[in-house]
Amino acid sequence: MALILEHETYEIIGAAMAVHKALGNGFLESVYEEALEREFIKQQIPYLRQHKLNVLYNNEPLDKYFKADFLCYDSIIVEIKAATFIHSDNMRQTINYLNAVSKPVGLLVNFGEASLKWKRFINSKALPSAPSA
């Protein structure tokens, strides 16, 4: 069984690996965000940076929104960190973003460790329904 948006998430993670390989760890998150944007352009990965996403409540948009570090392929929220480890609060935040804006996939990418670390999240409520038999 294939993962949802497998090819697209693979490309995003590959771009993040290229950035981490070039810069290593130790920079501010804003440095990695700018470098990742350049890598997305180089690899022709469609994205929006610091894109406002309305929070939905009962499928209705609220006035409040959050800014995703990146929205790629109009379906994948990419949140980046430059921390010594991925904290459970970062994971909960990414999951909440997915649920609040009804996107199917989220990636939490941490550039702050010696090796790039990432977590993939699925919002099963935002997945297309399977056809009935």
ZIGITA-V668176 format. One record per residue. N is the residue number from 0. RES is the residue in three letters. D_CENTER is the distance of its C-alpha to the mean C-alpha in Angstrom with 1 decimal. Layout:
n:N res:RES d_center:D_CENTER
n:N res:RES d_center:D_CENTER
//
This chain:
n:0 res:MET d_center:22.2
n:1 res:ALA d_center:19.2
n:2 res:LEU d_center:15.6
n:3 res:ILE d_center:14.0
n:4 res:LEU d_center:12.2
n:5 res:GLU d_center:13.3
n:6 res:HIS d_center:14.2
n:7 res:GLU d_center:11.2
n:8 res:THR d_center:8.8
n:9 res:TYR d_center:11.9
n:10 res:GLU d_center:12.0
n:11 res:ILE d_center:8.6
n:12 res:ILE d_center:9.6
n:13 res:GLY d_center:13.0
n:14 res:ALA d_center:12.2
n:15 res:ALA d_center:10.8
n:16 res:MET d_center:14.0
n:17 res:ALA d_center:16.1
n:18 res:VAL d_center:15.1
n:19 res:HIS d_center:15.8
n:20 res:LYS d_center:19.0
n:21 res:ALA d_center:20.2
n:22 res:LEU d_center:19.6
n:23 res:GLY d_center:19.6
n:24 res:ASN d_center:18.8
n:25 res:GLY d_center:20.4
n:26 res:PHE d_center:19.1
n:27 res:LEU d_center:17.6
n:28 res:GLU d_center:13.9
n:29 res:SER d_center:15.0
n:30 res:VAL d_center:16.5
n:31 res:TYR d_center:13.4
n:32 res:GLU d_center:11.6
n:33 res:GLU d_center:14.7
n:34 res:ALA d_center:15.1
n:35 res:LEU d_center:11.7
n:36 res:GLU d_center:12.6
n:37 res:ARG d_center:15.9
n:38 res:GLU d_center:14.7
n:39 res:PHE d_center:12.8
n:40 res:ILE d_center:16.1
n:41 res:LYS d_center:18.1
n:42 res:GLN d_center:16.5
n:43 res:GLN d_center:16.5
n:44 res:ILE d_center:12.9
n:45 res:PRO d_center:12.7
n:46 res:TYR d_center:10.4
n:47 res:LEU d_center:11.1
n:48 res:ARG d_center:10.8
n:49 res:GLN d_center:11.4
n:50 res:HIS d_center:11.7
n:51 res:LYS d_center:13.7
n:52 res:LEU d_center:12.9
n:53 res:ASN d_center:16.0
n:54 res:VAL d_center:16.2
n:55 res:LEU d_center:18.3
n:56 res:TYR d_center:21.3
n:57 res:ASN d_center:23.3
n:58 res:ASN d_center:21.5
n:59 res:GLU d_center:22.8
n:60 res:PRO d_center:20.8
n:61 res:LEU d_center:21.6
n:62 res:ASP d_center:22.4
n:63 res:LYS d_center:19.7
n:64 res:TYR d_center:16.2
n:65 res:PHE d_center:13.2
n:66 res:LYS d_center:11.4
n:67 res:ALA d_center:7.7
n:68 res:ASP d_center:7.4
n:69 res:PHE d_center:6.3
n:70 res:LEU d_center:6.7
n:71 res:CYS d_center:7.6
n:72 res:TYR d_center:10.6
n:73 res:ASP d_center:10.9
n:74 res:SER d_center:9.3
n:75 res:ILE d_center:5.6
n:76 res:ILE d_center:3.5
n:77 res:VAL d_center:1.4
n:78 res:GLU d_center:4.4
n:79 res:ILE d_center:7.2
n:80 res:LYS d_center:10.6
n:81 res:ALA d_center:14.0
n:82 res:ALA d_center:15.8
n:83 res:THR d_center:18.5
n:84 res:PHE d_center:16.6
n:85 res:ILE d_center:13.7
n:86 res:HIS d_center:15.5
n:87 res:SER d_center:15.7
n:88 res:ASP d_center:15.2
n:89 res:ASN d_center:11.6
n:90 res:MET d_center:11.1
n:91 res:ARG d_center:13.1
n:92 res:GLN d_center:11.3
n:93 res:THR d_center:7.9
n:94 res:ILE d_center:10.4
n:95 res:ASN d_center:12.4
n:96 res:TYR d_center:9.9
n:97 res:LEU d_center:9.4
n:98 res:ASN d_center:13.2
n:99 res:ALA d_center:14.1
n:100 res:VAL d_center:12.8
n:101 res:SER d_center:13.3
n:102 res:LYS d_center:10.3
n:103 res:PRO d_center:10.6
n:104 res:VAL d_center:7.5
n:105 res:GLY d_center:4.5
n:106 res:LEU d_center:3.6
n:107 res:LEU d_center:5.5
n:108 res:VAL d_center:7.2
n:109 res:ASN d_center:10.8
n:110 res:PHE d_center:13.1
n:111 res:GLY d_center:15.9
n:112 res:GLU d_center:17.5
n:113 res:ALA d_center:20.1
n:114 res:SER d_center:17.9
n:115 res:LEU d_center:14.1
n:116 res:LYS d_center:12.6
n:117 res:TRP d_center:9.5
n:118 res:LYS d_center:9.1
n:119 res:ARG d_center:8.2
n:120 res:PHE d_center:8.9
n:121 res:ILE d_center:11.0
n:122 res:ASN d_center:12.4
n:123 res:SER d_center:15.9
n:124 res:LYS d_center:17.2
n:125 res:ALA d_center:15.1
n:126 res:LEU d_center:16.3
n:127 res:PRO d_center:19.3
n:128 res:SER d_center:22.6
n:129 res:ALA d_center:24.6
n:130 res:PRO d_center:27.9
n:131 res:SER d_center:30.9
n:132 res:ALA d_center:33.6
//
